[in-house]
Amino acid sequence: MGAERSGPVKRTLESYYTTIEDFPAEGILFRDITSVLGDADGFKLAIDEMLKAIEGEAIDVIIGIEARGFMFAPVLAYELGKPFVPVRKAGKLPRETVSATCTLEYGEATIEMHADAFPPGSKVLIVDDLIATGGTAKATAQMVEELGGVVSSFLFVSELTYLNGRDLLEGYKVHSLVTF
């Protein structure tokens, strides 16, 4: 007699990632989140785990950082019945903005958010797919605070721990679901 199966094997979120060697440069192991998004079960698992990570937190507004934060933050905002606010690269938003410049893994960028994105005192969740150096996340927090908001926490699907981005966010609550 063969072994009986007790049901489908439960996969971890990490197992949905594809690792690409030498992209975008030699020696880099690129952790590709599109393989998570491209699998209905993987995407659902990511959203479910994100919701679980922030369960019970006081949140008024959910911010998504361009571009891959846009894949997760609006879904969380919908599920929680909260407004979604985009943080975009400079020059992409039509109304008055606040801006911040940040250092990235491969250079520097300026990001912006509408100056009227939320009322002062709002508790803000900042969402992105990845924390690497932490520069974009920190710049987003600076804009939130400039507008009188309070960062309730950061929520990342994955974290590249060897780049120490969490250190730049010292003093903030940081959630990451998968670490590499």
MIROVO-478622 format. One record per residue: y, z, x of N, C-alpha, C, O in turn. Coordinates in pm, whole numbers. Layout:
NODE:Y:Z:X:Y:Z:X:Y:Z:X:Y:Z:X
...
//
This chain:
NODE:-119:0:83:0:0:0:124:0:87:131:69:189
NODE:222:-78:46:349:-84:119:439:32:84:417:103:-15
NODE:539:52:166:635:159:141:720:125:19:761:10:1
NODE:745:225:-64:830:204:-182:975:213:-143:1013:292:-55
NODE:1056:134:-208:1200:136:-183:1265:223:-289:1228:219:-406
NODE:1362:299:-247:1430:388:-340:1561:326:-390:1641:395:-453
NODE:1584:200:-363:1707:135:-406:1774:67:-288:1723:70:-176
NODE:1888:7:-314:1956:-65:-207:2006:30:-99:2042:145:-126
NODE:2008:-20:24:2059:59:135:2210:64:123:2275:-39:107
NODE:2265:183:132:2410:199:123:2473:165:259:2436:223:361
NODE:2567:71:257:2633:29:379:2758:113:403:2821:160:308
NODE:2792:129:528:2917:195:563:3028:92:564:3003:-27:577
NODE:3151:137:552:3264:47:557:3268:-25:692:3296:-145:697
NODE:3241:46:798:3240:-14:932:3143:-132:941:3169:-228:1014
NODE:3032:-126:870:2932:-232:878:2981:-365:820:2920:-469:847
NODE:3087:-363:743:3141:-487:686:3233:-560:784:3264:-678:764
NODE:3278:-493:890:3365:-555:989:3287:-653:1075:3170:-632:1104
NODE:3355:-760:1115:3302:-852:1215:3384:-831:1342:3507:-822:1335
NODE:3319:-823:1456:3388:-808:1584:3390:-943:1655:3286:-1005:1674
NODE:3510:-985:1693:3527:-1112:1763:3566:-1081:1907:3668:-1016:1931
NODE:3487:-1126:2002:3516:-1101:2144:3622:-1199:2195:3627:-1315:2156
NODE:3707:-1147:2284:3809:-1227:2353:3909:-1294:2258:3950:-1407:2280
NODE:3947:-1223:2152:4051:-1272:2061:4150:-1160:2035:4107:-1048:2005
NODE:4278:-1183:2044:4348:-1308:2072:4360:-1339:2222:4418:-1441:2259
NODE:4308:-1252:2304:4313:-1276:2449:4183:-1224:2511:4112:-1145:2450
NODE:4154:-1269:2631:4032:-1229:2701:4030:-1077:2717:4131:-1015:2751
NODE:3913:-1020:2693:3896:-876:2708:3923:-795:2581:3896:-675:2579
NODE:3974:-859:2477:4004:-790:2351:3884:-803:2257:3826:-911:2245
NODE:3849:-694:2192:3750:-696:2084:3829:-686:1954:3879:-579:1920
NODE:3840:-796:1882:3917:-801:1758:3830:-757:1643:3723:-814:1620
NODE:3874:-656:1569:3799:-604:1454:3853:-675:1330:3963:-645:1283
NODE:3777:-768:1277:3822:-857:1172:3801:-798:1033:3688:-785:987
NODE:3911:-764:968:3904:-704:835:3878:-808:727:3843:-773:614
NODE:3896:-937:759:3873:-1038:655:3727:-1041:611:3697:-1086:500
NODE:3636:-994:694:3496:-987:651:3474:-872:553:3380:-876:473
NODE:3559:-770:558:3555:-663:458:3609:-718:326:3548:-700:221
NODE:3723:-786:334:3786:-842:214:3701:-951:150:3701:-965:28
NODE:3629:-1026:231:3550:-1138:182:3418:-1100:120:3343:-1188:76
NODE:3388:-975:116:3265:-926:53:3307:-832:-61:3370:-730:-36
NODE:3272:-866:-182:3317:-786:-298:3279:-640:-284:3358:-551:-316
NODE:3157:-613:-235:3114:-474:-217:3193:-406:-106:3228:-289:-119
NODE:3222:-478:3:3300:-422:112:3442:-389:70:3493:-282:103
NODE:3505:-480:-4:3642:-458:-50:3647:-340:-147:3735:-255:-138
NODE:3551:-336:-240:3545:-224:-335:3525:-92:-261:3590:7:-294
NODE:3437:-91:-162:3413:30:-85:3541:74:-13:3572:193:-11
NODE:3615:-21:45:3740:13:113:3838:78:15:3895:182:46
NODE:3858:18:-101:3951:74:-200:3903:211:-247:3983:304:-256
NODE:3775:223:-279:3721:352:-325:3741:461:-220:3779:573:-253
NODE:3715:429:-93:3731:529:13:3878:562:36:3911:676:69
NODE:3966:464:20:4109:491:33:4155:586:-76:4228:681:-50
NODE:4113:559:-199:4150:647:-311:4096:789:-289:4165:887:-316
NODE:3975:799:-240:3915:930:-213:3993:1005:-105:4012:1126:-114
NODE:4039:932:-2:4112:996:109:4242:1060:65:4285:1160:122
NODE:4307:1003:-36:4438:1055:-80:4430:1134:-210:4532:1173:-266
NODE:4309:1158:-256:4290:1231:-381:4364:1365:-377:4352:1441:-282
NODE:4440:1391:-482:4513:1517:-494:4649:1518:-426:4723:1616:-442
NODE:4684:1415:-351:4816:1411:-285:4924:1376:-387:4901:1297:-479
NODE:5040:1434:-369:5155:1402:-453:5217:1273:-399:5268:1270:-287
NODE:5213:1167:-479:5263:1036:-438:5346:979:-553:5301:976:-667
NODE:5467:933:-521:5552:866:-620:5555:716:-599:5567:640:-696
NODE:5544:671:-474:5562:530:-438:5460:495:-330:5428:577:-244
NODE:5409:371:-336:5317:324:-233:5379:205:-161:5414:105:-222
NODE:5391:219:-29:5446:113:55:5332:43:125:5239:106:175
NODE:5339:-90:129:5246:-171:205:5320:-244:314:5426:-302:290
NODE:5265:-242:435:5326:-307:549:5270:-448:562:5149:-469:559
NODE:5362:-546:578:5323:-686:594:5236:-703:717:5266:-641:819
NODE:5135:-779:715:5089:-860:604:4964:-797:542:4948:-799:420
NODE:4877:-743:624:4748:-697:569:4760:-570:486:4669:-539:408
NODE:4867:-495:501:4889:-382:411:4909:-427:268:4886:-351:174
NODE:4952:-554:251:4971:-612:118:4838:-634:47:4835:-652:-75
NODE:4730:-634:121:4599:-657:61:4544:-529:-4:4456:-536:-90
NODE:4596:-414:39:4542:-287:-8:4642:-207:-92:4605:-153:-196
NODE:4766:-199:-48:4864:-114:-116:4886:-150:-263:4893:-59:-345
NODE:4899:-279:-300:4918:-308:-442:4799:-268:-528:4816:-227:-643
NODE:4679:-278:-474:4560:-237:-549:4563:-86:-571:4533:-38:-680
NODE:4599:-11:-467:4610:134:-481:4719:170:-580:4701:260:-663
NODE:4833:100:-572:4944:126:-665:4899:102:-809:4930:181:-898
NODE:4828:-7:-831:4776:-37:-964:4681:73:-1012:4695:123:-1124
NODE:4586:110:-927:4487:212:-964:4552:347:-997:4505:419:-1084
NODE:4660:380:-925:4727:510:-943:4846:504:-1037:4907:606:-1066
NODE:4880:385:-1084:4994:371:-1174:5127:401:-1106:5216:461:-1166
NODE:5139:360:-981:5260:386:-901:5327:255:-863:5261:151:-860
NODE:5457:258:-834:5522:136:-788:5480:99:-646:5447:185:-564
NODE:5481:-31:-619:5451:-85:-487:5580:-135:-424:5659:-204:-488
NODE:5601:-100:-297:5717:-145:-221:5668:-217:-95:5591:-160:-18
NODE:5713:-342:-75:5674:-413:47:5767:-384:163:5889:-373:146
NODE:5710:-370:282:5785:-368:407:5753:-501:473:5637:-534:497
NODE:5861:-578:502:5842:-714:551:5910:-737:684:5991:-657:729
NODE:5874:-849:746:5943:-892:867:6087:-924:830:6116:-962:717
NODE:6177:-910:926:6320:-931:903:6348:-1067:841:6286:-1168:878
NODE:6442:-1068:746:6488:-1192:686:6407:-1241:568:6435:-1350:517
NODE:6308:-1165:521:6221:-1210:413:6256:-1150:277:6208:-1198:174
NODE:6338:-1046:274:6372:-979:148:6511:-1021:101:6602:-1034:183
NODE:6528:-1044:-31:6652:-1103:-80:6770:-1008:-103:6884:-1054:-107
NODE:6746:-881:-118:6856:-788:-148:6894:-711:-22:6840:-734:86
NODE:6988:-618:-39:7030:-533:74:6909:-457:128:6827:-406:52
NODE:6900:-449:260:6784:-387:323:6825:-281:425:6940:-276:469
NODE:6730:-198:461:6737:-114:580:6635:-175:676:6539:-239:633
NODE:6656:-155:806:6564:-215:903:6534:-119:1016:6606:-22:1039
NODE:6427:-150:1087:6388:-73:1205:6314:-169:1298:6244:-260:1254
NODE:6329:-146:1428:6260:-226:1528:6146:-145:1585:6159:-25:1609
NODE:6034:-211:1605:5915:-141:1653:5847:-219:1763:5860:-341:1773
NODE:5774:-145:1846:5694:-206:1952:5553:-224:1898:5493:-132:1842
NODE:5501:-344:1917:5366:-378:1872:5273:-388:1992:5315:-373:2107
NODE:5144:-414:1964:5049:-431:2073:5089:-545:2165:5067:-539:2286
NODE:5149:-650:2107:5176:-772:2184:5325:-809:2185:5357:-925:2208
NODE:5416:-716:2160:5558:-749:2161:5640:-652:2078:5609:-534:2068
NODE:5747:-705:2018:5840:-623:1941:5874:-697:1812:5871:-820:1809
NODE:5906:-623:1706:5940:-686:1579:6039:-598:1504:6047:-477:1526
NODE:6114:-661:1415:6203:-588:1325:6146:-602:1185:6111:-712:1141
NODE:6137:-489:1115:6087:-488:978:6196:-437:886:6289:-369:929
NODE:6184:-472:758:6285:-433:660:6222:-389:529:6106:-418:498
NODE:6303:-315:454:6266:-270:321:6392:-272:236:6501:-249:289
NODE:6380:-300:108:6498:-297:22:6561:-158:24:6492:-57:21
NODE:6694:-156:30:6768:-29:36:6755:51:-93:6776:172:-93
NODE:6721:-16:-203:6704:53:-332:6557:63:-373:6526:65:-492
NODE:6468:68:-275:6324:62:-301:6271:179:-383:6174:164:-458
NODE:6332:295:-368:6287:414:-441:6400:516:-442:6490:510:-358
NODE:6397:609:-537:6502:712:-542:6484:816:-430:6372:843:-388
NODE:6595:873:-381:6584:980:-281:6492:1091:-331:6489:1122:-450
NODE:6419:1150:-238:6326:1257:-273:6186:1208:-309:6095:1289:-326
NODE:6168:1078:-320:6036:1023:-355:5934:1054:-246:5964:1050:-127
NODE:5813:1086:-291:5701:1109:-200:5631:976:-180:5583:914:-276
NODE:5624:931:-54:5582:795:-23:5451:794:57:5437:865:156
NODE:5358:712:12:5236:683:86:5257:550:156:5292:452:92
NODE:5235:545:287:5250:424:367:5111:371:400:5029:442:459
NODE:5084:245:362:4951:186:374:4954:63:464:5043:-21:454
NODE:4855:54:552:4833:-67:631:4684:-77:659:4610:20:639
NODE:4641:-193:704:4498:-210:730:4457:-140:858:4341:-100:872
NODE:4552:-126:954:4516:-83:1088:4626:-1:1152:4744:-35:1139
NODE:4590:106:1221:4683:172:1311:4634:143:1453:4521:175:1491
NODE:4722:83:1530:4693:52:1671:4785:138:1757:4749:250:1791
NODE:4901:86:1792:4996:164:1874:5079:260:1789:5138:355:1842
NODE:5084:237:1657:5160:324:1567:5306:284:1550:5377:346:1471
NODE:5351:183:1623:5492:146:1620:5543:101:1485:5650:145:1442
NODE:5469:17:1416:5512:-31:1285:5511:81:1183:5602:91:1100
NODE:5410:165:1188:5401:278:1096:5518:374:1117:5579:419:1020
NODE:5547:406:1241:5658:497:1273:5792:437:1227:5875:508:1170
NODE:5813:308:1250:5937:243:1206:5948:246:1054:6058:264:1001
NODE:5837:230:985:5838:238:839:5876:378:793:5954:394:700
NODE:5820:479:857:5855:618:824:6005:643:845:6068:713:767
NODE:6060:587:951:6204:604:978:6287:545:865:6387:603:824
NODE:6247:428:815:6321:368:703:6307:452:576:6405:471:504
NODE:6187:501:549:6165:587:432:6258:707:439:6325:741:341
NODE:6262:772:554:6345:892:570:6494:858:567:6573:938:516
NODE:6533:742:619:6673:699:611:6718:684:466:6834:709:435
NODE:6626:645:379:6658:630:237:6640:760:158:6657:761:36
NODE:6607:868:227:6593:997:160:6456:1025:104:6437:1121:29
NODE:6359:942:139:6223:965:93:6149:1059:186:6195:1090:296
NODE:6033:1104:139:5947:1194:215:5812:1124:234:5750:1082:136
NODE:5768:1112:356:5637:1051:382:5530:1153:345:5515:1255:412
NODE:5455:1124:239:5347:1215:200:5230:1200:297:5170:1299:339
NODE:5199:1074:333:5096:1048:434:5090:900:466:5152:816:400
NODE:5013:870:570:4980:734:609:4834:713:576:4753:804:588
NODE:4800:590:534:4662:557:502:4628:422:564:4688:320:531
NODE:4531:424:656:4487:304:726:4338:283:700:4262:380:693
NODE:4298:158:686:4156:131:672:4087:159:806:3979:218:808
NODE:4149:116:917:4087:138:1047:4188:181:1151:4309:166:1134
NODE:4135:236:1260:4218:290:1368:4155:252:1502:4036:269:1524
NODE:4240:200:1591:4197:174:1728:4237:297:1810:4349:305:1859
NODE:4145:391:1823:4178:521:1884:4222:510:2028:4301:592:2075
NODE:4174:410:2101:4208:396:2243:4354:355:2265:4401:358:2379
NODE:4426:317:2159:4568:284:2172:4659:402:2136:4781:393:2148
NODE:4598:512:2092:4670:639:2069:4786:630:1971:4884:702:1985
NODE:4777:543:1872:4883:529:1773:4909:654:1693:5022:679:1651
NODE:4806:732:1672:4820:856:1596:4918:952:1666:4987:1029:1599
NODE:4925:946:1799:5017:1033:1873:5162:1007:1833:5242:1101:1828
NODE:5197:882:1805:5333:846:1766:5367:901:1627:5484:915:1593
NODE:5265:931:1549:5284:982:1414:5264:1132:1405:5238:1187:1298
NODE:5275:1198:1519:5259:1344:1523:5353:1409:1421:5471:1373:1411
NODE:5300:1505:1347:5378:1575:1246:5359:1517:1106:5402:1577:1008
NODE:5295:1401:1097:5265:1339:968:5116:1351:938:5035:1361:1030
NODE:5082:1349:811:4942:1344:771:4895:1199:784:4959:1108:730
NODE:4784:1176:855:4733:1042:880:4586:1036:839:4504:1116:882
NODE:4556:938:754:4417:910:714:4376:775:774:4452:679:766
NODE:4258:768:833:4198:640:869:4050:649:834:3986:752:857
NODE:3998:541:779:3862:544:729:3757:508:834:3647:562:834
NODE:3792:416:924:3700:369:1027:3773:377:1161:3888:336:1172
NODE:3706:429:1264:3767:433:1396:3687:348:1494:3564:346:1493
NODE:3762:277:1577:3702:196:1684:3760:241:1815:3725:187:1920
//
